[in-house]
Amino acid sequence: MPSIAGCSSSIMAVKSDDSRSNGETTPQKRRLRSNADLVMHESPISSPLKRKSPRRCVDSSPNTPTNGIEKLEKKCKSPVKKKLSKVFSEKPNWNPKDVKQVSAVKELLHVSTAPSSAVCREDEQKRVFDFCKACIEQEKAGSLYVCGCPGTGKSLSMEKVKQCLVDWAKEAGFQPPDVLTMNCSSLTKTSEIFNKVMEKNQPGKKVNGSTSPLKHLQNLYSQQPKSLGSKMMLIIADELDYLITKDCAVLYDLFMLTTFPFSRCILIGVANAIDLADRFLPRLKSLNCKPMVITFRAYSKDQILRILQERLMAVPHFVFHPQALELCARKVAAASGDMRKALCVCRSAIEILEAELRESTSILTSDKELSQQKTAPTCIITIENDIVRIDHMAVALSKAFRSPTVDTIQSLPQHQQMILCAAVKFFRGGKKDTTVGELNKSYMEICKSTIIPPVGILEFLSMCRVLADQV
């Protein structure tokens, strides 16, 4: 009975608290706390609610969506690193001793192997495609100049744009343009480019000896075509730098073909020289044939990493350690941003791994490695020894970006290298010149500190002459 009385008294206390909570005598703080407890008890969710920190409660508001922070975090995460980690965990390890696997990876990383898609150049490709699309829709000639450093995806992007343009024309009901793609470096004469344009425009037609191909094209584009709805012609002139001569007449005449009243040419000039537009655009502008300029910037670290990852996605095995690929991307992006250089470095790193496996008779031979093999999982040991690691990539990068001056210094005899060190020690101190006696004194100090017997003064003078001849 005392327990029943205690329960009834507690029930009465709860009721009195509820009745007081409806009035104004209960403090606001206690009322909010009791309401929160009731909400927690009446919530149908079985999982307990997470308690928010006071700072997060202050920043949040009832109108703020809860998934905003999650979306922001998803945007901040790098998709390249996520893909690489996913590939690292899911793909099986490859066998670098298998000739077929090694040759397949090397072929994918070769410069001549075109990837399925030109990633990281979507904006530039869209601008070129929109320009060509507008020319076809309006049946109007136009010129475009594409420039950028070597290895930035210019030629590959033009190939993708060409394919997309032909497919779009078929789907949209337009006549697909005649496409003429040529590399100006393969021309024996710069004027041969007009022969190729004429053969593509009017195949099988021979020109009289008195009329040049350029003159024939100028007359053709000055007259209204006999047949309505004639095709447009897309001319992609790669390596446009080779058309630069003393008077640059061929370059100007080529762009002038797009200014004739009945011209059907869409000219796209591709070159590595970024300042070509600055040198020749003023005159082209005065001739009323100023082309639209699209610049391909050097690849960044993230772009190089993404392109390498996209190529390696086709390999069913795991070849590179993610940090090795990131090291390659960082170094190449800081040096030049040339994607071709990054591909060559990756191929070189694979060859270094092959040479290492050929020279070693056993992967784990020392007692330390054997103890690690017993304690660590076998899969980690296999991956770490069979894939391209950071040390392989570092050696490949040092070979690719090795300076010829450093090679020359490293090939010098020991005492000549010490003379160079003595000279550098002087010039670092702010001196612009020195005497042979002071240089010999500094050389003697270096020999003394390294415990190496110095040479005599005559031999010292002879070595100074040899070094002076190599400058």
Disulfide bonds with the S-S distance in Angstrom:
none
